[in-house]
Amino acid sequence: MRISTQTISLLKGERPIVAVTAYDAIIARYADEAGVDLILVGDSVGTTQLGFETTIPVTLEMMLHHTAAVARAKPKALLVADIPFAVAHGDFADLLSACCRLMQEAGAEAIKIEGGATMAPTIERLTRAGIPVLAHIGLLPQQFHQLGGYRKYGRSEAEKVILVDDALALEQVGCFAVICEMVDGAVAGAIAQALTVPLIGIGSGPHCDGQILVTNDLLGMTTGYVPSFVKQYAQLGEQVKRAFAEYAEEVKNGKFPS
């Protein structure tokens, strides 16, 4: 049975939601067969697949390409696509058009937008237009340059109040769930209790309604910084290097092909 935004919403209080990123059909198929609930085609494709240092250079055309690739796997999991930085903060007509293209052309079933209460009026216009929206609060990777780096949020009382207000504002305008990134665990738990929609955590402790990880991080397929909160369930990067090295040696020594 296909998982819908309503399915995700109904999982709150029933069991934790399982979410991962994917950027191609093969990984999407593996994730779906493993039983994940939600697959996010994140703009993290920029740093994990395309060689960018941040997610900011990721364009709509890149997101369309990778979302369509994941959609071809025909996952039962809910397929969500990220809205790139420049599109999310530009003209509303362009944003609505981008959402429609991601859904109509690429096969996304919902879209994700970073931002708190300041983005609520824009998101409300989208949800009223029939666009299912997954919100994203706490650490906002698209604002890397403004933030000056990555850190934990919600450690001060002022930040806690802002985060709770952000989440409630986003629920009020119709988001079916909220991602909470790099937020103090106790604060994330308080936000989850305050919301009637699911709070999906990443680096935000065990008290959320679900968890999401970047697939490259959890599979051990990254050559750069890996956040301390990540649990690596495999070391595929090392296995890939060993396989390439063995292949190269056998070709050079005339052992392959035999």
BAKEMAR-874365 format. One line per field, with one value per residue (C-alpha): residue number from 1; residue in three letters; chain; x, y, z. Coordinates in nm, 4 decimals, padded with zeros to 6 digits. Layout:
seq: [NUM, ...];
type: [ala, ...];
mol: [A, ...];
px: [X, ...];
py: [Y, ...];
pz: [Z, ...];
END
This chain:
seq: [1, 2, 3, 4, 5, 6, 7, 8, 9, 10, 11, 12, 13, 14, 15, 16, 17, 18, 19, 20, 21, 22, 23, 24, 25, 26, 27, 28, 29, 30, 31, 32, 33, 34, 35, 36, 37, 38, 39, 40, 41, 42, 43, 44, 45, 46, 47, 48, 49, 50, 51, 52, 53, 54, 55, 56, 57, 58, 59, 60, 61, 62, 63, 64, 65, 66, 67, 68, 69, 70, 71, 72, 73, 74, 75, 76, 77, 78, 79, 80, 81, 82, 83, 84, 85, 86, 87, 88, 89, 90, 91, 92, 93, 94, 95, 96, 97, 98, 99, 100, 101, 102, 103, 104, 105, 106, 107, 108, 109, 110, 111, 112, 113, 114, 115, 116, 117, 118, 119, 120, 121, 122, 123, 124, 125, 126, 127, 128, 129, 130, 131, 132, 133, 134, 135, 136, 137, 138, 139, 140, 141, 142, 143, 144, 145, 146, 147, 148, 149, 150, 151, 152, 153, 154, 155, 156, 157, 158, 159, 160, 161, 162, 163, 164, 165, 166, 167, 168, 169, 170, 171, 172, 173, 174, 175, 176, 177, 178, 179, 180, 181, 182, 183, 184, 185, 186, 187, 188, 189, 190, 191, 192, 193, 194, 195, 196, 197, 198, 199, 200, 201, 202, 203, 204, 205, 206, 207, 208, 209, 210, 211, 212, 213, 214, 215, 216, 217, 218, 219, 220, 221, 222, 223, 224, 225, 226, 227, 228, 229, 230, 231, 232, 233, 234, 235, 236, 237, 238, 239, 240, 241, 242, 243, 244, 245, 246, 247, 248, 249, 250, 251, 252, 253, 254, 255, 256, 257, 258];
type: [met, arg, ile, ser, thr, gln, thr, ile, ser, leu, leu, lys, gly, glu, arg, pro, ile, val, ala, val, thr, ala, tyr, asp, ala, ile, ile, ala, arg, tyr, ala, asp, glu, ala, gly, val, asp, leu, ile, leu, val, gly, asp, ser, val, gly, thr, thr, gln, leu, gly, phe, glu, thr, thr, ile, pro, val, thr, leu, glu, met, met, leu, his, his, thr, ala, ala, val, ala, arg, ala, lys, pro, lys, ala, leu, leu, val, ala, asp, ile, pro, phe, ala, val, ala, his, gly, asp, phe, ala, asp, leu, leu, ser, ala, cys, cys, arg, leu, met, gln, glu, ala, gly, ala, glu, ala, ile, lys, ile, glu, gly, gly, ala, thr, met, ala, pro, thr, ile, glu, arg, leu, thr, arg, ala, gly, ile, pro, val, leu, ala, his, ile, gly, leu, leu, pro, gln, gln, phe, his, gln, leu, gly, gly, tyr, arg, lys, tyr, gly, arg, ser, glu, ala, glu, lys, val, ile, leu, val, asp, asp, ala, leu, ala, leu, glu, gln, val, gly, cys, phe, ala, val, ile, cys, glu, met, val, asp, gly, ala, val, ala, gly, ala, ile, ala, gln, ala, leu, thr, val, pro, leu, ile, gly, ile, gly, ser, gly, pro, his, cys, asp, gly, gln, ile, leu, val, thr, asn, asp, leu, leu, gly, met, thr, thr, gly, tyr, val, pro, ser, phe, val, lys, gln, tyr, ala, gln, leu, gly, glu, gln, val, lys, arg, ala, phe, ala, glu, tyr, ala, glu, glu, val, lys, asn, gly, lys, phe, pro, ser];
mol: [A, A, A, A, A, A, A, A, A, A, A, A, A, A, A, A, A, A, A, A, A, A, A, A, A, A, A, A, A, A, A, A, A, A, A, A, A, A, A, A, A, A, A, A, A, A, A, A, A, A, A, A, A, A, A, A, A, A, A, A, A, A, A, A, A, A, A, A, A, A, A, A, A, A, A, A, A, A, A, A, A, A, A, A, A, A, A, A, A, A, A, A, A, A, A, A, A, A, A, A, A, A, A, A, A, A, A, A, A, A, A, A, A, A, A, A, A, A, A, A, A, A, A, A, A, A, A, A, A, A, A, A, A, A, A, A, A, A, A, A, A, A, A, A, A, A, A, A, A, A, A, A, A, A, A, A, A, A, A, A, A, A, A, A, A, A, A, A, A, A, A, A, A, A, A, A, A, A, A, A, A, A, A, A, A, A, A, A, A, A, A, A, A, A, A, A, A, A, A, A, A, A, A, A, A, A, A, A, A, A, A, A, A, A, A, A, A, A, A, A, A, A, A, A, A, A, A, A, A, A, A, A, A, A, A, A, A, A, A, A, A, A, A, A, A, A, A, A, A, A, A, A, A, A, A, A, A, A];
px: [00.0000, 00.1292, 00.2079, 00.0409, 00.0789, -00.2266, -00.0545, 00.2466, 00.0240, -00.1622, 00.1626, 00.2057, 00.1502, 00.1424, 00.5096, 00.8192, 00.8332, 01.1322, 01.2691, 01.5837, 01.7162, 01.7623, 01.8803, 01.8572, 01.6348, 01.8648, 01.9038, 01.5342, 01.4413, 01.6666, 01.5258, 01.1694, 01.2199, 01.3624, 01.0325, 01.1025, 00.7974, 00.9271, 01.1951, 01.3241, 01.5013, 01.6949, 01.8941, 02.1676, 02.2211, 02.4468, 02.6942, 02.6537, 02.6429, 02.7332, 03.0483, 02.9206, 03.0351, 02.6822, 02.3274, 02.2890, 02.4034, 02.1392, 01.8934, 01.5373, 01.6536, 01.8843, 01.5982, 01.3689, 01.6320, 01.6962, 01.3329, 01.2307, 01.5037, 01.3738, 01.0134, 01.1056, 01.1687, 00.7936, 00.8400, 00.5533, 00.7123, 00.5949, 00.8181, 00.9068, 01.1241, 01.3182, 01.2599, 01.5963, 01.7057, 01.6666, 01.3198, 01.1893, 01.2869, 01.1881, 00.8610, 00.5605, 00.4455, 00.7853, 00.7674, 00.4204, 00.5344, 00.8369, 00.6176, 00.3818, 00.6721, 00.8251, 00.4902, 00.3589, 00.6798, 00.9095, 00.6630, 00.7006, 00.4017, 00.4917, 00.7531, 00.9796, 01.0581, 01.3048, 01.2016, 00.9944, 00.7148, 00.8477, 00.7756, 00.4282, 00.2367, 00.4067, 00.3472, -00.0173, -00.0632, 00.0894, -00.1248, -00.4370, -00.3351, -00.3256, 00.0506, 00.1367, 00.4224, 00.6796, 00.8251, 01.1849, 01.2955, 01.6061, 01.9283, 01.8556, 02.1373, 02.0244, 02.1151, 02.4665, 02.6403, 02.4107, 02.4464, 02.8245, 02.8313, 02.6430, 02.5446, 02.2788, 01.9601, 01.7261, 01.9861, 01.8664, 01.5154, 01.4748, 01.5599, 01.3265, 01.0370, 01.1170, 01.1342, 00.8025, 00.6392, 00.7851, 00.6493, 00.3030, 00.2847, 00.3769, 00.1202, -00.1410, -00.0879, -00.1370, 00.2014, 00.1475, 00.4718, 00.7789, 01.1474, 01.3482, 01.7247, 02.0006, 01.7663, 01.8271, 01.6650, 01.4493, 01.3266, 01.2490, 01.0460, 00.8516, 00.7817, 00.6619, 00.4196, 00.2917, 00.2160, -00.0685, 00.1338, 00.4512, 00.7906, 01.0657, 01.4073, 01.7596, 02.0225, 01.7453, 01.7359, 01.5009, 01.1805, 01.0588, 00.7840, 01.0339, 01.3871, 01.5518, 01.9145, 02.1087, 02.1586, 02.5262, 02.5934, 02.4135, 02.5740, 02.9263, 02.9580, 03.0897, 03.4408, 03.3781, 03.2300, 02.9880, 02.7735, 02.8355, 02.4706, 02.4888, 02.5004, 02.6708, 02.5000, 02.7583, 03.0985, 03.0216, 03.2778, 03.5627, 03.4097, 03.3802, 03.7446, 03.8617, 03.6588, 03.8035, 04.1564, 04.1167, 03.9765, 04.2607, 04.5247, 04.3797, 04.3572, 04.7164, 04.8428, 04.6502, 04.4287, 04.1081, 03.9586, 04.0751];
py: [00.0000, 00.3446, 00.5774, 00.9186, 01.2420, 01.1333, 00.8038, 00.9970, 01.2220, 00.9237, 00.7574, 01.0190, 00.8398, 00.4996, 00.4344, 00.6318, 00.7425, 00.6196, 00.8593, 00.8735, 01.0670, 00.9244, 01.0759, 00.7883, 00.4933, 00.2208, 00.3617, 00.4536, 00.0947, -00.0451, 00.1997, 00.1255, -00.2505, -00.2018, -00.0472, 00.3241, 00.5493, 00.8630, 00.9253, 01.2804, 01.3925, 01.6512, 01.9419, 01.7608, 01.6060, 01.9067, 01.8050, 01.4268, 01.3704, 01.6828, 01.8050, 02.1363, 02.2596, 02.3667, 02.3104, 02.6690, 02.6122, 02.3412, 02.4465, 02.3501, 02.1632, 01.9508, 01.8733, 01.7814, 01.5448, 01.3605, 01.3547, 01.1961, 00.9345, 00.8386, 00.8364, 00.5806, 00.3311, 00.3557, 00.3555, 00.2816, 00.5353, 00.8953, 01.0831, 01.4371, 01.6837, 01.9805, 02.3316, 02.4961, 02.8063, 03.0581, 02.9321, 02.9300, 03.2926, 03.4320, 03.5298, 03.3280, 03.2527, 03.0970, 02.8978, 02.7641, 02.6756, 02.4910, 02.2912, 02.1992, 02.0906, 01.8768, 01.7038, 01.6909, 01.6375, 01.4657, 01.2649, 01.4165, 01.3701, 01.6560, 01.9267, 02.0442, 02.4058, 02.5352, 02.8150, 02.9003, 03.1453, 03.3936, 03.1375, 03.0551, 03.3027, 03.1630, 02.8036, 02.8807, 02.9959, 02.6688, 02.4446, 02.6348, 02.5665, 02.1946, 02.1507, 01.9161, 02.0733, 01.9213, 02.2023, 02.2283, 02.4188, 02.4425, 02.4270, 02.5436, 02.4285, 02.6678, 02.9567, 02.8247, 03.1522, 03.3599, 03.1163, 03.0995, 02.7241, 02.4401, 02.4346, 02.3079, 02.5119, 02.5603, 02.5797, 02.9220, 02.9992, 03.2573, 03.0032, 02.7480, 02.9942, 03.0767, 02.7099, 02.6242, 02.9279, 02.8319, 02.4786, 02.5872, 02.8505, 02.5920, 02.3444, 02.6210, 02.6867, 02.3226, 02.1450, 01.7704, 01.7237, 01.9168, 01.8260, 01.9431, 01.9601, 01.9940, 02.1006, 02.0295, 01.6948, 01.8181, 02.1110, 01.8825, 01.6641, 01.9670, 02.0682, 01.7168, 01.7287, 02.0718, 01.9645, 01.7503, 01.6718, 01.4591, 01.6071, 01.4200, 01.4697, 01.4773, 01.5279, 01.6304, 01.3434, 01.0499, 01.2320, 01.3208, 01.1341, 00.9918, 01.0170, 01.1049, 01.0605, 01.1443, 00.8102, 00.8684, 00.9304, 00.6220, 00.3994, 00.5310, 00.6704, 01.0171, 01.1579, 01.4727, 01.5824, 01.3413, 01.4916, 01.3441, 01.2405, 01.0062, 00.6312, 00.4615, 00.1295, 00.0299, 00.1368, 00.1122, 00.3761, 00.1523, -00.1486, 00.0482, 00.1595, -00.1966, -00.3225, -00.0572, -00.1290, -00.5040, -00.4452, -00.2064, -00.4502, -00.7442, -00.5448, -00.4197, -00.7704, -00.9344, -01.1374, -00.9795, -01.0774, -01.4358];
pz: [00.0000, -00.0921, 00.1950, 00.1743, 00.3682, 00.5672, 00.6522, 00.7829, 00.9940, 01.1414, 01.2525, 01.5261, 01.8536, 01.6828, 01.6047, 01.4993, 01.1359, 00.9331, 00.6713, 00.4578, 00.1608, -00.1877, -00.5138, -00.7636, -00.8475, -00.7114, -00.3602, -00.3558, -00.4386, -00.1652, 00.0908, -00.0097, 00.0085, 00.3589, 00.4665, 00.5091, 00.5308, 00.3620, 00.0997, 00.0717, -00.2427, -00.0489, -00.1806, 00.0128, -00.3305, -00.3833, -00.1135, -00.1266, -00.5027, -00.6983, -00.5248, -00.3883, -00.0475, 00.0519, -00.0719, -00.1911, -00.5550, -00.6108, -00.8818, -00.9624, -01.2721, -01.0557, -00.8191, -01.1074, -01.2471, -00.9210, -00.8091, -01.1383, -01.0964, -00.7524, -00.8758, -01.1428, -00.8623, -00.7916, -00.4136, -00.1774, 00.0576, 00.0408, -00.2036, -00.0962, -00.2904, -00.1552, -00.2841, -00.3651, -00.1764, -00.4597, -00.5507, -00.1935, -00.1408, -00.4792, -00.6428, -00.5241, -00.8765, -00.9492, -00.6258, -00.7052, -01.0560, -00.9153, -00.6771, -00.9593, -01.1805, -00.9065, -00.8586, -01.2154, -01.4133, -01.1637, -00.9570, -00.6095, -00.3804, -00.1454, -00.1158, 00.1671, 00.2463, 00.5046, 00.7378, 01.0422, 01.1122, 00.8562, 00.5828, 00.7156, 00.4942, 00.1840, 00.2898, 00.3636, 00.0042, -00.1141, 00.1059, 00.0011, -00.3586, -00.2799, -00.2368, 00.0533, 00.2514, 00.4858, 00.6981, 00.8265, 01.1378, 01.3562, 01.1588, 00.8044, 00.5714, 00.2969, 00.5307, 00.5938, 00.5040, 00.7241, 01.0144, 00.9804, 01.0333, 01.1962, 01.5634, 01.8042, 01.8414, 02.1362, 02.4099, 02.5245, 02.6466, 02.3698, 02.1004, 02.2568, 02.2383, 01.8753, 01.7761, 01.9420, 01.7819, 01.4433, 01.4648, 01.5756, 01.3013, 01.0379, 01.1679, 01.1629, 00.7909, 00.6972, 00.6969, 00.7316, 00.9284, 01.0431, 01.0229, 01.3224, 01.2624, 01.5233, 01.8033, 02.1716, 02.2512, 02.5384, 02.3306, 02.0377, 02.2730, 02.3927, 02.0326, 01.9478, 02.2407, 02.1380, 01.7801, 01.6515, 01.3357, 01.3425, 01.4251, 01.2397, 01.3920, 01.2561, 01.5222, 01.7630, 02.0096, 02.0688, 02.1621, 01.8120, 01.6248, 01.3765, 01.2445, 00.9141, 00.8108, 00.4973, 00.3253, 00.2434, 00.6119, 00.7416, 00.4751, 00.5363, 00.1836, 00.2556, 00.2290, 00.4283, 00.7584, 00.9231, 01.2022, 01.5459, 01.5822, 01.2814, 01.3327, 01.0394, 00.9733, 00.7116, 00.5770, 00.2074, 00.1162, 00.2306, 00.0545, -00.2692, -00.2495, -00.1881, -00.4836, -00.7170, -00.5918, -00.6479, -00.9966, -01.0853, -00.9598, -01.1533, -01.4766, -01.4412, -01.3631, -01.6445, -01.4110, -01.5433, -01.7734, -01.7483];
END
